[in-house]
Amino acid sequence: MPTTETGTRLSMGPDTFGRQGFGAMRLRDGTADGTDRDPVAVVHAALDAGVTMVDTADAYQNEELVGRAIRGRRDEVLLASKFGLVWRDELAGGFDVRADPAYVRQASEASLRRLGVDVIDLYYLHHRSDDVPIEKTVEAMAELVSQGKVRALGLSNVTADDLRRAHAVHPIAALQEQWSLVQRDIEQELLPTVAELGVVVVAHSPNGHGLLHQPPSTADAQVASGLRAALGEIASSHNTTSGQVALAWVHHRQQAHGCRSSRSPGPPASATYVPTSPRPT
């Protein structure tokens, strides 16, 4: 595994995540029209290109596929997964949040089984809970570290206060939030806290879920047309793609926040990994 371990804990320095990461949210076995590439081959191509982190979640409903894709190459992968989102069958896109200690244990065992591994390198709470104090959730997650089932803890969809409170219970290695030209909320309060605590930012959807580099649709044409045109012009002048320019922008922003950044290609849900360090005082 491309990491430095201390006991069962995982030491996540700036180099741990590499220069690229693979977000697996859209990874599927295939579609009815057969247009998707072999998902296992896609993951292997990412690993062959030097990607080390593969990031999934139980809510993505593809952990078995991810486990199959990394089988035989486990020692090359920093494997991340998430728990806490429970889909509502009766409502498309609706979900509940489960972050109680009993569910932490239940979800982690299920993910380990589906992934076919003995340990998950980075285990996130996928979304903050309005009902369970985050300290209780992180205490239960920390037990997984002590038991050797998880090496490091992460959070996603939380507030700066949540992050501080969680970090006081157990070191939080990574924070996953959306960060792109069309979504910059993370820069307001979270990034200063992240830099102060020395947490790694996993910036998901750096291409705005494809909005910044895919052909415009009726719904987004007016919102993104100006940005898309500007990205296209810059990309053309540098013989690159709009998606790559959008990724480069996220990494450029790290300079304003005391961060050291790395990049991620892959499917629309790919993530950009931004290891941060405290700002000079």
C-alpha positions in Angstrom: 0.0 0.0 0.0 1.4 3.4 -0.9 1.2 4.8 2.6 3.2 5.1 5.8 1.6 3.1 8.7 2.1 3.5 12.4 0.4 0.5 14.1 -3.1 0.4 12.8 -3.2 4.1 12.1 -2.5 5.6 8.7 -0.1 8.6 8.5 -1.5 10.8 5.7 1.1 13.3 4.7 1.0 15.5 1.6 2.4 12.7 -0.6 0.0 10.0 0.6 -2.7 10.8 -1.9 -0.4 11.2 -4.9 -1.0 13.6 -7.7 -4.2 12.0 -8.8 -7.3 10.4 -7.3 -10.1 8.3 -8.6 -13.7 9.0 -7.5 -15.9 6.0 -8.1 -19.4 7.4 -7.6 -20.5 6.8 -11.2 -18.6 3.5 -11.6 -21.0 0.8 -12.8 -20.8 -2.7 -14.4 -22.4 -1.3 -17.6 -25.5 0.2 -19.1 -28.2 -1.2 -21.3 -26.8 0.5 -24.4 -23.3 -0.9 -23.8 -21.6 2.4 -24.2 -19.7 2.3 -20.9 -16.1 0.9 -20.9 -15.2 -2.1 -18.7 -15.2 -0.5 -15.2 -12.5 -2.8 -14.0 -10.3 -1.8 -16.9 -11.0 1.9 -16.1 -9.8 1.4 -12.5 -6.7 -0.5 -13.7 -6.0 2.3 -16.2 -6.1 4.8 -13.4 -3.7 2.7 -11.3 -1.4 2.2 -14.3 -1.3 6.0 -14.7 -0.1 6.4 -11.1 -3.4 7.0 -9.2 -3.2 5.5 -5.7 -6.5 6.6 -4.1 -9.8 5.0 -5.0 -12.7 6.6 -3.3 -16.2 5.0 -3.0 -19.1 4.8 -0.5 -21.8 2.3 0.5 -24.4 4.8 -0.9 -22.8 4.5 -4.4 -23.9 0.8 -4.4 -20.7 -0.3 -6.1 -18.4 -1.5 -3.3 -18.4 -5.0 -4.6 -17.4 -3.8 -8.1 -14.6 -1.6 -6.6 -13.4 -4.6 -4.5 -13.3 -6.7 -7.6 -11.5 -4.0 -9.5 -8.7 -3.7 -7.0 -8.4 -7.4 -6.2 -4.8 -8.4 -7.0 -3.6 -4.8 -6.7 -4.7 -4.0 -3.2 -1.2 -3.0 -2.1 -1.2 -0.2 -4.8 -4.4 1.3 -3.5 -5.3 3.8 -0.7 -9.0 2.6 -0.4 -11.6 5.0 0.9 -15.3 4.5 1.6 -18.1 6.2 3.4 -21.2 5.4 5.4 -24.2 7.3 6.8 -26.5 7.8 3.8 -29.5 5.5 3.7 -31.6 5.8 0.5 -35.4 6.1 0.7 -36.9 3.6 -1.8 -40.1 5.6 -2.0 -38.4 8.9 -2.9 -36.0 9.2 -5.8 -32.9 11.0 -4.5 -34.1 11.1 -0.9 -32.0 9.8 2.0 -31.8 9.6 5.7 -28.6 10.0 7.8 -27.6 7.2 10.2 -24.6 8.1 12.3 -25.4 6.3 15.6 -22.6 4.1 17.0 -24.5 0.9 16.3 -24.9 1.8 12.7 -21.2 2.8 12.4 -20.3 -0.8 13.4 -23.0 -2.3 11.1 -22.1 -0.2 8.1 -18.3 -0.8 8.4 -18.7 -4.6 8.6 -21.0 -4.5 5.6 -18.5 -2.4 3.6 -15.6 -4.6 4.5 -17.5 -7.6 3.3 -18.6 -6.0 0.1 -15.1 -4.7 -0.7 -13.6 -8.0 0.2 -10.8 -6.5 2.3 -9.7 -6.8 5.9 -9.2 -3.0 6.4 -10.4 0.2 4.9 -7.6 2.8 4.7 -9.9 5.9 5.0 -13.4 5.7 6.3 -15.6 8.8 6.1 -18.9 9.8 7.7 -20.7 10.7 4.5 -23.0 13.4 5.9 -23.5 15.2 9.2 -26.4 14.1 11.4 -28.9 16.5 13.0 -29.7 14.0 15.6 -26.5 12.3 16.7 -23.7 14.5 18.2 -20.6 14.1 15.9 -18.5 13.3 19.0 -20.5 10.1 19.5 -20.1 9.1 15.8 -16.4 9.7 15.8 -15.9 7.8 19.1 -17.5 4.8 17.4 -15.4 5.3 14.3 -12.2 5.6 16.4 -13.1 2.1 17.8 -12.8 0.8 14.3 -9.2 2.2 14.2 -8.4 0.5 17.5 -9.7 -2.8 16.2 -7.6 -2.5 13.0 -10.6 -2.4 10.7 -10.0 1.2 9.6 -6.7 3.1 9.4 -7.8 6.7 9.3 -11.0 8.7 9.6 -12.7 11.3 7.3 -15.7 13.5 7.2 -17.9 14.8 4.4 -20.8 17.4 4.2 -20.0 18.9 7.6 -19.5 22.4 9.1 -16.3 23.9 10.4 -17.6 23.5 13.9 -18.3 19.8 13.2 -14.8 19.3 12.0 -13.3 21.0 15.1 -15.4 18.9 17.5 -14.7 15.7 15.6 -10.9 16.4 15.5 -10.9 16.9 19.2 -12.1 13.3 19.7 -9.9 11.6 17.1 -7.6 13.0 14.4 -9.5 13.6 11.2 -7.3 12.8 8.2 -9.4 14.0 5.4 -12.4 16.2 4.6 -14.4 15.6 1.4 -16.3 18.5 0.0 -17.3 19.9 -3.4 -14.9 22.5 -4.8 -15.0 23.9 -8.3 -15.4 27.1 -10.3 -19.2 26.8 -9.8 -19.1 25.7 -6.1 -16.7 27.7 -3.8 -18.5 27.5 -0.5 -15.7 25.5 1.1 -13.5 28.6 0.9 -15.6 30.6 3.3 -15.1 28.8 6.7 -14.0 25.2 6.1 -10.6 25.9 4.4 -9.2 28.1 7.2 -10.2 25.4 9.7 -8.8 22.6 7.5 -5.5 24.5 7.2 -5.3 25.1 10.9 -5.9 21.5 11.8 -3.7 20.0 9.0 -6.5 18.0 7.4 -6.4 16.8 3.8 -9.1 18.2 1.5 -10.6 15.8 -0.9 -12.3 18.2 -3.4 -15.0 16.2 -5.2 -16.7 17.2 -8.4 -14.0 19.7 -9.5 -15.6 19.8 -12.9 -19.0 20.7 -11.4 -20.4 17.2 -12.1 -19.5 17.6 -15.8 -21.1 21.0 -16.1 -17.8 22.7 -17.0 -16.7 20.4 -19.8 -19.7 18.6 -21.2 -22.0 19.9 -24.0 -24.6 22.3 -22.5 -28.1 21.2 -21.8 -31.2 23.4 -21.7 -31.1 23.6 -17.9 -27.5 24.7 -17.5 -26.7 26.5 -20.8 -27.3 30.0 -19.4 -25.6 29.4 -16.1 -22.4 27.9 -17.4 -22.1 29.1 -20.9 -19.8 32.0 -20.0 -17.5 29.9 -17.9 -17.5 27.1 -20.4 -16.6 29.5 -23.2 -13.7 30.9 -21.1 -12.4 27.5 -20.2 -12.6 26.4 -23.8 -10.6 29.5 -24.9 -7.9 28.9 -22.3 -7.8 25.2 -23.1 -7.4 25.8 -26.8 -4.5 28.2 -26.2 -2.7 25.6 -24.1 -3.6 22.5 -26.2 -5.5 20.9 -23.4 -9.1 20.3 -22.4 -11.6 22.4 -20.5 -11.8 19.7 -17.8 -8.1 19.9 -17.2 -8.3 23.7 -17.0 -11.1 23.4 -14.4 -8.9 21.0 -12.4 -6.0 23.3 -12.6 -8.1 26.2 -11.3 -8.9 24.2 -8.1 -5.2 23.6 -7.6 -4.3 27.2 -8.2 -6.8 28.2 -5.5 -4.8 26.2 -2.9 -2.1 29.0 -3.0 -4.6 31.4 -1.4 -5.3 28.9 1.4 -2.0 27.6 2.4 -2.6 24.2 0.7 -0.5 21.8 -1.3 -2.6 20.3 -4.1 -2.8 17.3 -6.4 -5.1 16.4 -9.3 -7.6 13.8 -10.3 -8.9 12.6 -13.7 -11.6 9.9 -14.0 -15.4 9.8 -14.1 -17.7 12.8 -13.4 -17.4 12.1 -9.7 -13.7 12.2 -9.6 -12.0 14.0 -6.8 -9.1 16.4 -6.5 -7.0 15.7 -3.4 -5.6 18.8 -1.7 -3.3 18.1 1.2 -3.2 21.2 3.4 -0.7 22.7 5.8 -1.3 25.4 8.4 -1.0 29.0 7.2 2.1 31.0 8.3 1.3 33.1 11.3 
